[in-house]
């Protein structure tokens, strides 16, 4: 077991999939990961999930917690309150990647608000507690997952971003990569060699590298698209047709994470 030189320097939750994240000082970790992470999602008329990959204006949706749900804001629109459990909302099948679950709609008001912002017909839905969506099998502990792409956590080290930024004409902020956990105090891409770690009192399996998509080329402040960082990452972080940056994690324990928690390597990945 290595000495705890690394520590948790960033902690983020994304209540509405593909909208802006919320920085946290501490987070409760339950079955699906950080409480309320990606429990709400935007879907098109056919129930397929919508993200910044195809609708970059999702980046302009800002999110705050409200006593009974969320408060959303977007340019040129009034703030929108979205209930945690939509009262009387109709339940509909929705699909995120290959998984289809039944989820209640947040209602006609939320659908109209989001449709106006994105310029297409869409709806906002909530993942109920009894939704049986699991992490990708074969990568670690069996866990339920929210509307995240496939795993409860994404981890990136500050060192990895610093190395990438040294290769770019203009540095990029960490929010381009939308991690849940940011680690400082380790070498660039040290996370590639981790198999199991602890963060504070909680243990995690480092399941698989994160394949990066077009969301990373979207400026999170303006929704403008560019070529970076994918163009540069493809030059040195490519395997086959995919570009990797960061690691997907599955938690072994439930409890609490706090900024500053030590990050300790429990098991290294075989060379």
NULO-786812 format. One line per field, with one value per residue (C-alpha): residue number from 0; residue in one letter; x, y, z. Coordinates in Angstrom, 3 decimals. Layout:
// residues N
num c(NUM | ...);
residuo c(a | ...);
c1 c(X | ...);
c2 c(Y | ...);
c3 c(Z | ...);
***
This chain:
// residues 271
num c(0 | 1 | 2 | 3 | 4 | 5 | 6 | 7 | 8 | 9 | 10 | 11 | 12 | 13 | 14 | 15 | 16 | 17 | 18 | 19 | 20 | 21 | 22 | 23 | 24 | 25 | 26 | 27 | 28 | 29 | 30 | 31 | 32 | 33 | 34 | 35 | 36 | 37 | 38 | 39 | 40 | 41 | 42 | 43 | 44 | 45 | 46 | 47 | 48 | 49 | 50 | 51 | 52 | 53 | 54 | 55 | 56 | 57 | 58 | 59 | 60 | 61 | 62 | 63 | 64 | 65 | 66 | 67 | 68 | 69 | 70 | 71 | 72 | 73 | 74 | 75 | 76 | 77 | 78 | 79 | 80 | 81 | 82 | 83 | 84 | 85 | 86 | 87 | 88 | 89 | 90 | 91 | 92 | 93 | 94 | 95 | 96 | 97 | 98 | 99 | 100 | 101 | 102 | 103 | 104 | 105 | 106 | 107 | 108 | 109 | 110 | 111 | 112 | 113 | 114 | 115 | 116 | 117 | 118 | 119 | 120 | 121 | 122 | 123 | 124 | 125 | 126 | 127 | 128 | 129 | 130 | 131 | 132 | 133 | 134 | 135 | 136 | 137 | 138 | 139 | 140 | 141 | 142 | 143 | 144 | 145 | 146 | 147 | 148 | 149 | 150 | 151 | 152 | 153 | 154 | 155 | 156 | 157 | 158 | 159 | 160 | 161 | 162 | 163 | 164 | 165 | 166 | 167 | 168 | 169 | 170 | 171 | 172 | 173 | 174 | 175 | 176 | 177 | 178 | 179 | 180 | 181 | 182 | 183 | 184 | 185 | 186 | 187 | 188 | 189 | 190 | 191 | 192 | 193 | 194 | 195 | 196 | 197 | 198 | 199 | 200 | 201 | 202 | 203 | 204 | 205 | 206 | 207 | 208 | 209 | 210 | 211 | 212 | 213 | 214 | 215 | 216 | 217 | 218 | 219 | 220 | 221 | 222 | 223 | 224 | 225 | 226 | 227 | 228 | 229 | 230 | 231 | 232 | 233 | 234 | 235 | 236 | 237 | 238 | 239 | 240 | 241 | 242 | 243 | 244 | 245 | 246 | 247 | 248 | 249 | 250 | 251 | 252 | 253 | 254 | 255 | 256 | 257 | 258 | 259 | 260 | 261 | 262 | 263 | 264 | 265 | 266 | 267 | 268 | 269 | 270);
residuo c(x | x | x | x | x | x | x | x | x | x | x | x | x | x | x | x | x | x | x | x | x | x | x | x | x | x | x | x | x | x | x | x | x | x | x | x | x | x | x | x | x | x | x | x | x | x | x | x | x | x | x | x | x | x | x | x | x | x | x | x | x | x | x | x | x | x | x | x | x | x | x | x | x | x | x | x | x | x | x | x | x | x | x | x | x | x | x | x | x | x | x | x | x | x | x | x | x | x | x | x | x | x | x | x | x | x | x | x | x | x | x | x | x | x | x | x | x | x | x | x | x | x | x | x | x | x | x | x | x | x | x | x | x | x | x | x | x | x | x | x | x | x | x | x | x | x | x | x | x | x | x | x | x | x | x | x | x | x | x | x | x | x | x | x | x | x | x | x | x | x | x | x | x | x | x | x | x | x | x | x | x | x | x | x | x | x | x | x | x | x | x | x | x | x | x | x | x | x | x | x | x | x | x | x | x | x | x | x | x | x | x | x | x | x | x | x | x | x | x | x | x | x | x | x | x | x | x | x | x | x | x | x | x | x | x | x | x | x | x | x | x | x | x | x | x | x | x | x | x | x | x | x | x | x | x | x | x | x | x | x | x | x | x | x | x | x | x | x | x | x | x);
c1 c(0.000 | 1.472 | 1.718 | -1.246 | 0.509 | -2.479 | -5.705 | -9.210 | -9.073 | -12.355 | -15.816 | -18.693 | -22.295 | -24.309 | -27.984 | -29.258 | -27.367 | -25.253 | -26.098 | -23.635 | -22.235 | -22.246 | -18.978 | -19.230 | -17.207 | -18.572 | -20.838 | -22.948 | -22.244 | -25.060 | -25.938 | -25.873 | -22.905 | -23.099 | -26.625 | -28.647 | -25.938 | -27.619 | -31.053 | -32.708 | -32.292 | -33.520 | -34.994 | -36.247 | -39.737 | -38.799 | -37.421 | -33.726 | -31.402 | -30.118 | -26.623 | -24.043 | -22.795 | -25.687 | -27.126 | -24.260 | -26.693 | -27.205 | -23.966 | -25.768 | -28.299 | -27.223 | -28.442 | -29.102 | -30.605 | -34.020 | -35.788 | -37.891 | -35.813 | -33.868 | -33.922 | -32.735 | -31.657 | -30.735 | -30.175 | -33.308 | -35.619 | -37.187 | -35.861 | -37.554 | -38.384 | -38.237 | -39.667 | -37.736 | -40.816 | -43.007 | -46.576 | -48.795 | -46.112 | -46.748 | -44.233 | -42.640 | -39.872 | -36.585 | -33.277 | -29.708 | -27.281 | -28.565 | -30.633 | -34.347 | -36.115 | -39.505 | -39.178 | -41.777 | -41.909 | -41.263 | -44.369 | -45.484 | -43.914 | -40.452 | -40.858 | -41.825 | -38.973 | -36.322 | -37.789 | -37.547 | -33.950 | -32.740 | -34.907 | -36.383 | -39.241 | -38.046 | -38.964 | -37.310 | -37.554 | -36.498 | -34.952 | -37.108 | -35.582 | -36.849 | -35.249 | -33.082 | -30.260 | -26.856 | -23.245 | -21.638 | -21.120 | -17.697 | -15.797 | -16.198 | -18.839 | -22.445 | -24.014 | -27.053 | -26.294 | -28.256 | -28.504 | -24.681 | -23.230 | -22.198 | -20.419 | -21.094 | -17.824 | -15.329 | -11.913 | -9.227 | -6.001 | -4.874 | -1.544 | -3.166 | -4.954 | -1.747 | 0.099 | -2.650 | -2.752 | 1.005 | 0.361 | -2.487 | -2.279 | -4.891 | -5.389 | -8.762 | -10.549 | -11.384 | -15.093 | -14.552 | -14.194 | -17.018 | -15.376 | -16.944 | -13.593 | -10.437 | -7.179 | -4.073 | -0.613 | 0.076 | 1.942 | 0.174 | -1.890 | -1.025 | -4.700 | -4.088 | -2.083 | -4.587 | -6.775 | -8.184 | -7.917 | -9.343 | -10.566 | -10.950 | -12.716 | -14.296 | -12.826 | -13.189 | -12.464 | -10.874 | -12.946 | -11.889 | -10.508 | -13.039 | -13.471 | -13.971 | -16.675 | -17.660 | -18.815 | -15.176 | -14.967 | -17.916 | -17.007 | -19.011 | -19.462 | -20.581 | -21.673 | -19.323 | -17.665 | -13.996 | -11.472 | -9.710 | -8.950 | -9.837 | -7.442 | -4.465 | -5.536 | -5.813 | -2.086 | -1.036 | -4.063 | -5.595 | -6.292 | -7.939 | -10.689 | -11.127 | -9.441 | -9.089 | -8.752 | -9.716 | -10.934 | -14.373 | -14.813 | -17.212 | -17.496 | -17.196 | -18.470 | -21.110 | -20.551 | -19.142 | -16.383 | -14.832 | -12.455 | -8.937 | -9.536 | -6.344 | -6.259 | -4.339 | -3.372 | -4.560 | -3.843 | -1.973 | -3.111 | -0.933 | 1.603);
c2 c(0.000 | 3.381 | 6.501 | 8.916 | 11.670 | 12.228 | 13.851 | 14.682 | 18.241 | 18.375 | 16.900 | 17.453 | 16.348 | 16.638 | 16.372 | 16.883 | 14.730 | 16.878 | 20.173 | 22.138 | 20.516 | 21.677 | 21.764 | 20.209 | 20.351 | 16.961 | 14.337 | 11.443 | 8.206 | 5.695 | 2.746 | 4.733 | 6.950 | 10.596 | 11.322 | 13.025 | 12.590 | 12.367 | 11.535 | 13.890 | 13.612 | 15.259 | 12.955 | 13.497 | 12.702 | 9.028 | 8.757 | 8.715 | 10.697 | 14.081 | 15.288 | 17.851 | 15.425 | 16.461 | 19.453 | 21.623 | 24.166 | 21.682 | 23.181 | 26.491 | 24.947 | 25.833 | 23.770 | 24.540 | 22.334 | 23.312 | 21.866 | 19.455 | 19.117 | 21.397 | 24.963 | 25.270 | 28.422 | 29.146 | 32.293 | 34.303 | 31.977 | 32.266 | 29.889 | 26.496 | 24.475 | 20.712 | 18.443 | 15.447 | 13.242 | 14.867 | 15.053 | 13.039 | 12.919 | 10.301 | 7.474 | 6.686 | 4.382 | 6.245 | 4.990 | 5.873 | 3.973 | 0.378 | 0.602 | 1.349 | 2.216 | 3.625 | 7.201 | 9.818 | 13.044 | 16.322 | 17.695 | 19.844 | 23.012 | 21.465 | 19.961 | 23.327 | 25.139 | 22.673 | 22.452 | 26.238 | 26.265 | 23.414 | 24.183 | 20.710 | 18.767 | 17.116 | 16.185 | 16.105 | 12.863 | 11.616 | 8.246 | 6.672 | 4.822 | 1.464 | 1.742 | -1.350 | 0.032 | -1.515 | -0.663 | -2.346 | -5.983 | -7.536 | -4.486 | -4.680 | -4.735 | -4.999 | -1.597 | 0.320 | 3.413 | 6.544 | 8.118 | 8.252 | 6.753 | 3.511 | 3.975 | 5.884 | 7.891 | 9.506 | 10.381 | 12.603 | 13.840 | 17.459 | 16.191 | 14.660 | 17.903 | 19.898 | 17.583 | 17.944 | 21.725 | 21.907 | 20.455 | 22.848 | 26.356 | 27.465 | 25.613 | 24.117 | 23.946 | 20.665 | 21.166 | 20.131 | 16.567 | 16.572 | 14.444 | 13.563 | 13.168 | 15.232 | 14.119 | 16.211 | 15.186 | 12.391 | 12.167 | 12.750 | 9.689 | 7.924 | 6.905 | 4.698 | 2.358 | 2.106 | -0.967 | -0.248 | 2.901 | 4.369 | 7.951 | 8.806 | 5.791 | 4.566 | 2.031 | 2.072 | -0.237 | 1.613 | -0.175 | 1.044 | 4.058 | 6.660 | 6.971 | 10.652 | 12.043 | 15.287 | 16.790 | 17.620 | 20.028 | 22.091 | 25.281 | 24.917 | 28.667 | 29.478 | 26.140 | 26.854 | 23.828 | 23.521 | 20.802 | 20.564 | 18.661 | 15.635 | 16.594 | 16.696 | 13.726 | 11.620 | 12.104 | 10.409 | 8.938 | 6.900 | 3.164 | 1.915 | 4.375 | 5.700 | 8.456 | 7.990 | 10.494 | 9.721 | 6.541 | 5.136 | 3.963 | 1.751 | 2.238 | -0.705 | 1.244 | 3.835 | 6.823 | 10.313 | 11.951 | 15.256 | 17.557 | 16.899 | 13.184 | 11.173 | 9.018 | 5.781 | 3.152 | -0.244 | -2.299 | -1.432 | -2.467 | -5.180 | -3.713);
c3 c(0.000 | -1.010 | 1.087 | 0.745 | -1.284 | -3.550 | -2.371 | -3.548 | -4.903 | -6.834 | -6.282 | -8.721 | -9.145 | -12.376 | -11.404 | -14.975 | -17.454 | -19.814 | -18.068 | -15.959 | -12.849 | -9.241 | -7.237 | -3.789 | -0.583 | 0.473 | -1.040 | 0.197 | -1.688 | -1.995 | -4.260 | -7.508 | -6.621 | -5.540 | -4.347 | -7.139 | -9.760 | -13.194 | -11.815 | -14.331 | -18.108 | -21.309 | -23.952 | -27.484 | -28.769 | -29.092 | -25.547 | -26.547 | -24.287 | -25.442 | -24.588 | -25.613 | -28.232 | -30.476 | -28.605 | -27.297 | -25.818 | -22.988 | -21.621 | -21.018 | -18.631 | -15.094 | -12.158 | -8.494 | -5.823 | -4.482 | -1.414 | -3.496 | -6.677 | -9.005 | -10.228 | -13.845 | -15.633 | -19.254 | -21.335 | -22.139 | -20.205 | -16.741 | -14.114 | -14.092 | -10.961 | -11.531 | -8.841 | -7.557 | -7.901 | -10.555 | -9.228 | -11.525 | -14.197 | -16.841 | -16.901 | -20.227 | -21.484 | -22.003 | -23.345 | -22.432 | -24.626 | -24.625 | -21.439 | -21.384 | -18.130 | -17.163 | -15.933 | -14.973 | -16.979 | -15.178 | -16.865 | -19.769 | -18.372 | -18.183 | -21.662 | -23.159 | -21.383 | -22.549 | -26.067 | -26.411 | -25.174 | -27.409 | -30.422 | -30.683 | -29.141 | -25.932 | -22.395 | -18.949 | -16.976 | -13.537 | -12.676 | -9.934 | -6.999 | -8.244 | -11.701 | -12.204 | -14.332 | -13.565 | -14.342 | -17.323 | -16.274 | -15.897 | -14.685 | -10.927 | -8.195 | -9.330 | -8.665 | -9.771 | -11.810 | -12.614 | -16.093 | -16.257 | -19.418 | -17.754 | -14.425 | -11.190 | -11.172 | -13.539 | -12.113 | -13.649 | -12.096 | -12.159 | -13.451 | -16.526 | -17.376 | -16.849 | -19.245 | -21.853 | -21.471 | -22.020 | -25.484 | -26.377 | -27.802 | -25.254 | -21.950 | -21.127 | -17.762 | -16.084 | -16.769 | -20.399 | -19.113 | -16.546 | -13.826 | -10.497 | -8.762 | -9.342 | -7.758 | -7.101 | -5.970 | -8.461 | -11.760 | -15.081 | -16.057 | -12.801 | -12.723 | -15.774 | -13.558 | -10.707 | -10.192 | -6.719 | -4.631 | -1.473 | -1.187 | 2.446 | 3.981 | 0.735 | -1.669 | -5.443 | -8.354 | -11.249 | -13.860 | -17.309 | -19.184 | -20.288 | -24.045 | -24.854 | -27.116 | -28.803 | -25.503 | -24.754 | -27.725 | -26.423 | -24.540 | -21.337 | -20.996 | -24.556 | -26.127 | -29.049 | -30.662 | -31.558 | -32.425 | -29.086 | -27.007 | -29.168 | -31.962 | -29.579 | -27.474 | -30.624 | -31.148 | -27.925 | -26.113 | -28.913 | -28.943 | -32.114 | -32.993 | -29.443 | -27.463 | -23.705 | -20.876 | -17.271 | -15.606 | -14.804 | -11.198 | -9.262 | -5.514 | -3.122 | -0.109 | 0.728 | 2.968 | 2.467 | 0.455 | 1.527 | -0.338 | 0.885 | 1.488 | 0.901 | -2.216 | -1.625 | -4.158 | -2.907 | -6.018 | -9.196 | -12.646 | -14.195 | -16.599);
***
